[in-house]
Amino acid sequence: MIKTLIYSTYYQLLIFTRLKQALFFTITFPVFLFIVFGSIWGSENKEYISFILSGLIGMTVMSDGLFAVGSVIKDYYDNGLIKYFRKLPFNILIHFSGLIISRIISLLFTVLLLCIAANLVFSYSVSFAEAQNFIFGIFIGLFLFSFLGLLITFSGIKENGKGLINIVYFLILFTSDAFYPVSDFNAIIGLFGNILPLNHILSILRGTGFNIAIVFWLIFSVTVFYFLFNRIKFTR
């Protein structure tokens, strides 16, 4: 099983490095936003540099999970690959775990670039404790949002699942504390954002605690996706 997981991770990482659009939104775009937001609001407030750094990591984790992993199942269905996966001699969760781990590796590289940019542009040095929080948050967050994306796309696999993922993505992002503390401006939106998973991942990235709601979202996403996958009926 471990050997299968390693091979799956390796090949998924090779595929990722050949996709220019994926490389842009995972690596280039977060660094660009960090420099822009940091220059506007962080020049006189160094605390915001740390805040937006973790916020953009959380945003990228969610984007990768929902779009780079979650929507893959739609393409597999369109290409008839799901039939093939169901006949493989290993659990389907191993395949998707390899895909997720490959994304974790790419995200760690993105975090490294963000930390370098923080030091060179804003003279902000990321501490060892912050780096640990980033790694832990990426690992938990990517698994959570990947299976949440799989659940969303798979539940509407015969319709436009990507459109639904877009709605979920922006809903979660703009009710979260990724760019600014929403709850300070609107308590109702802040309360809604605290129910959704991104704020809990941001808490890990910022070292402010681990909320048990993360366990609920993880169990819910994995369980429902696995249930839907095993019940799908193929007409091709």
N, C-alpha and C positions, 0 to 999 in steps of 0.2 A: 504493500500500500504506500509506504514512504517513497519507494522508487518511482511509482506511478505519479505521485504528487510532485516529485522533483522534476520529472520529465514534462509534466503538464505545465508547471510554472515556467520552465525554461522556454518552451515553445511559445507560450503566451507572451512572454517578455520580448521575444524576437518579433512577433507579430506587431506588438505595440510600437517598437522602435521604427517600424516601417510606415506608420500612419502619421502623416504630417499634422493632420487636424488634431489628433489625440495628443501629440507632443506639444502643440501650441497651447491648448486649453489646460493641460496638466502642468506644464513647466513655464512657458513664456508668459501667459496671461496672468497668473497669480503674482509673478515677480513685477510685472508692469503695474498692476493695480496697487501692489504694496508701495512702490515708489511714488505713485501719484497720490494715494490717500495719505501716506506718511508725510509727503511734502506739504500737503494742504493743511492737515490738522495736527501733525506731529512735530512740526518745527519748534514749537514752543511748549509742547506737552509730550515729554518723553514716555509717559505712561501709555499714551495712545499707540506708540510704536509697538509695544508689547501686545496691546489689545488687538490692533488690526492684524498683526502678524499671526496670532493664533486664530483670529476670525477668518482670515483668508485660507489658512490651512484647513479649517473646518469646512469652508465653502468648497474647496477643491476635493476634499474627501467625499463630501456628499455628491458633488458633480460626477466624480469618477465612479462612485458606487451606483448611482442611478442610471447614468448614460453609458459609461464604458463597460459596465458589467450587466446591469439590469436589462438594458434593451437588447443585449446580445441574444437573448432567448427568442425574440421575435424573428431575428435573422435566421436562427437555427430552424425555427418552424417553417419559415418561407422556403428555405433550402432543403427541407426534408431531413435535416440532420438529427432531429430529436428521435426519430425512429432508430437511427444508428446508435445514439447514445444510450437508449434504453436497452439495447442488446449487448452493450459492453460488459465485460466480466468484472467491472468495479462500479462502486456506487457513484451515481451522478454528482453527489455532493463533493467527491474528490476532484472531479473535473472543474467545477466552479470554484472550489477552494484554491486550486492551482491558478486560476484566472485572477482571483482576488489577491493572492500572495504576490503575483507579478505586478499588480497595481500598487501594492504596498511598497515594493522595491522602488518603483518609479516615483512614488510620493515622497519617500525618504530622500531621494535625490532632489526633488523640488524643495523640500524643507531645508536641505543643505544650501541651495542657492538663495533661498529667502534669508537665511541666517547670515550668509556672506554679504548680501545686499544691505541688510540691517546694519552690519558693521561698517561697510564701506561708505554708505550713503548717509546714515544717521548716527554713526558711532555708537551703536547699540550692540552690546555683546550678550548673546544668549547664554544663560547659565546652564550648568550640567543638569540641574533639577528641571528646568524648562525643557531641555532636550529630551529628558526621560518622559515628561508629560506628553510631548509631541509624538514620540514613538508609540506610547501606549494608546493615545487618542486616535492615531492613524489606524492602528491595528483593530481596535474595537469599532471605530466609526466606519471603516471600509467594509467590514463584515456586515455590520448592521444595515448600511445603506445599499449594499450590493443585493442582499436578500430582500430588502424592501423593494428595490427596483425590479427584481425578478418576480416578486409577488404581484406588483402593479401591472407589469407588462404581460405576465402569464395569465392573469385574470381576464385581460382583454385581448388575448392573443389573436383573435380573429378580427379585431377592430384596430383602431389606431392607438395602440398602447403607448407610443412615444408622446402623443399629445397629452395623455393623462399624466405621464411622468413630468412633462414640462410644467403642468399646473401644480403638481405636488412639489416640484423643486422650488418654484418661485414662492409658493405659499409658505413653505418651511423657511426659506432663506430670509424673506422680508418680515417674518414675525419673530425672527431669532435675534440674538445679540451679536451677530457676526461683525457688523460694521459699527454699531453703536448700541448702547443699552436701551432697547426699545421700551422696556418696562418703566423707565424714567420719564418717558413721554406719553405713554398710553398704557394704563394698567391692564385693560381688557386684552389688547393685543399681546402684551407681555405675558399674561396668563395663558393665552392660547399658545404662544410660542414655547412656554415651559411644558406644555403637554406633549408637544412634538419633540422628536429626538435630537435635533441639532443642538439645542441649548445644553443638553446633557453631555454631548460630546465636547462642546466648547468648555464646559466645566472641567473636564478631564484635561484638555489641552492647556487650560489656564491654571490648573492645579488647585481648583477650588472645591474639589470633591467628586465622589462617584455616587451617582443617583441610581437607586434600585430600578428606576423606570427603564434604564438601559437594558437590564436583563429581560424585562417584559417585552421590549421592542425586538430584541434578538430572538427570543423564543417564539414570539408571534410571527415574525417574518420568516424564519427558517421553517417552522412547522406548517404554516399555511402554504408556502411555496411548494414544499415537498408533497403536501396533500394534493395540491392542484396538479402538479407534474404527473403524479401517479394516476390521476383520474382523467387525464386528457384523452380524447378519442381522436384518432387520426382518420381522415377521410381520403387520404392520398394513397 
